[in-house]
Amino acid sequence: LRAKGRNDDAIDALQRSLTIEEKLEDQRGIAVTLNSLGRALQAKGRIDDAIDALQRSLAIGKQLEDQRHIAIVLNSLKRTRHDQG
């Protein structure tokens, strides 16, 4: 959805997914969804919300010791902070 420019739909779907993953206590799923949510929020210009989601994703990635995820989120944070100015 995000790739087609339907960021509002993507944000809604990601928030629903996040709710389910939190109920399931799926930390890896939460981390991945938060990264995607952060990117969608960034695309909508909601930079502060995007950074919050990305920082949460990064924290979970660190807890999981998932170096690949950490690198992906750091890249997302870099892009978002660049947009922030």
C-alpha positions in Angstrom: 0.0 0.0 0.0 2.8 2.4 0.9 4.5 1.8 -2.5 1.3 2.8 -4.3 1.1 6.1 -2.3 -1.8 4.9 -0.1 0.0 5.9 3.1 -3.2 6.4 5.2 -4.3 2.9 4.3 -0.9 1.5 5.0 -0.7 3.3 8.4 -4.1 1.9 9.4 -3.2 -1.7 8.3 0.2 -1.5 10.1 -1.5 -0.2 13.3 -3.9 -3.1 13.2 -1.1 -5.5 12.6 0.9 -4.0 15.5 -2.1 -4.5 17.8 -2.3 -8.2 16.9 1.5 -8.7 17.2 1.4 -7.1 20.6 -1.4 -9.4 21.8 0.7 -12.4 20.5 3.8 -10.9 22.1 5.6 -11.4 18.8 8.6 -9.2 19.4 10.2 -9.8 16.0 6.9 -9.0 14.2 6.4 -5.9 16.4 9.9 -4.7 15.5 9.4 -5.2 11.7 5.9 -3.6 11.8 7.2 -0.6 13.7 9.9 -0.1 11.1 7.3 -0.2 8.3 5.0 2.1 10.3 7.8 4.5 10.8 8.5 4.6 7.1 4.8 5.2 6.3 4.6 7.9 8.8 7.7 9.6 7.4 6.1 9.5 3.9 3.1 11.3 5.4 5.4 14.0 6.9 4.6 12.8 10.5 8.3 12.9 11.4 8.0 12.9 15.2 5.6 9.9 15.1 7.9 8.2 12.6 11.0 8.6 14.8 9.0 7.3 17.8 8.0 4.1 16.0 11.5 3.7 14.6 13.1 4.1 18.0 10.8 1.5 19.5 11.7 -0.8 16.6 15.4 -0.3 17.2 15.1 -1.0 20.9 13.3 -4.3 20.2 15.9 -5.2 17.6 18.7 -4.6 20.2 16.8 -6.8 22.7 16.6 -9.5 20.1 20.3 -9.0 19.2 19.2 -8.9 15.5 22.0 -7.0 13.8 20.3 -7.0 10.4 17.2 -5.4 11.8 19.2 -2.9 13.7 21.0 -1.9 10.5 17.7 -1.6 8.6 16.2 0.6 11.3 19.2 2.8 11.7 19.0 3.4 7.9 15.3 4.3 8.3 16.1 6.7 11.2 18.9 8.3 9.2 16.4 9.0 6.3 13.7 10.3 8.6 16.1 12.6 10.6 17.4 13.9 7.2 13.8 14.8 6.3 13.4 16.4 9.7 16.2 18.9 8.9 
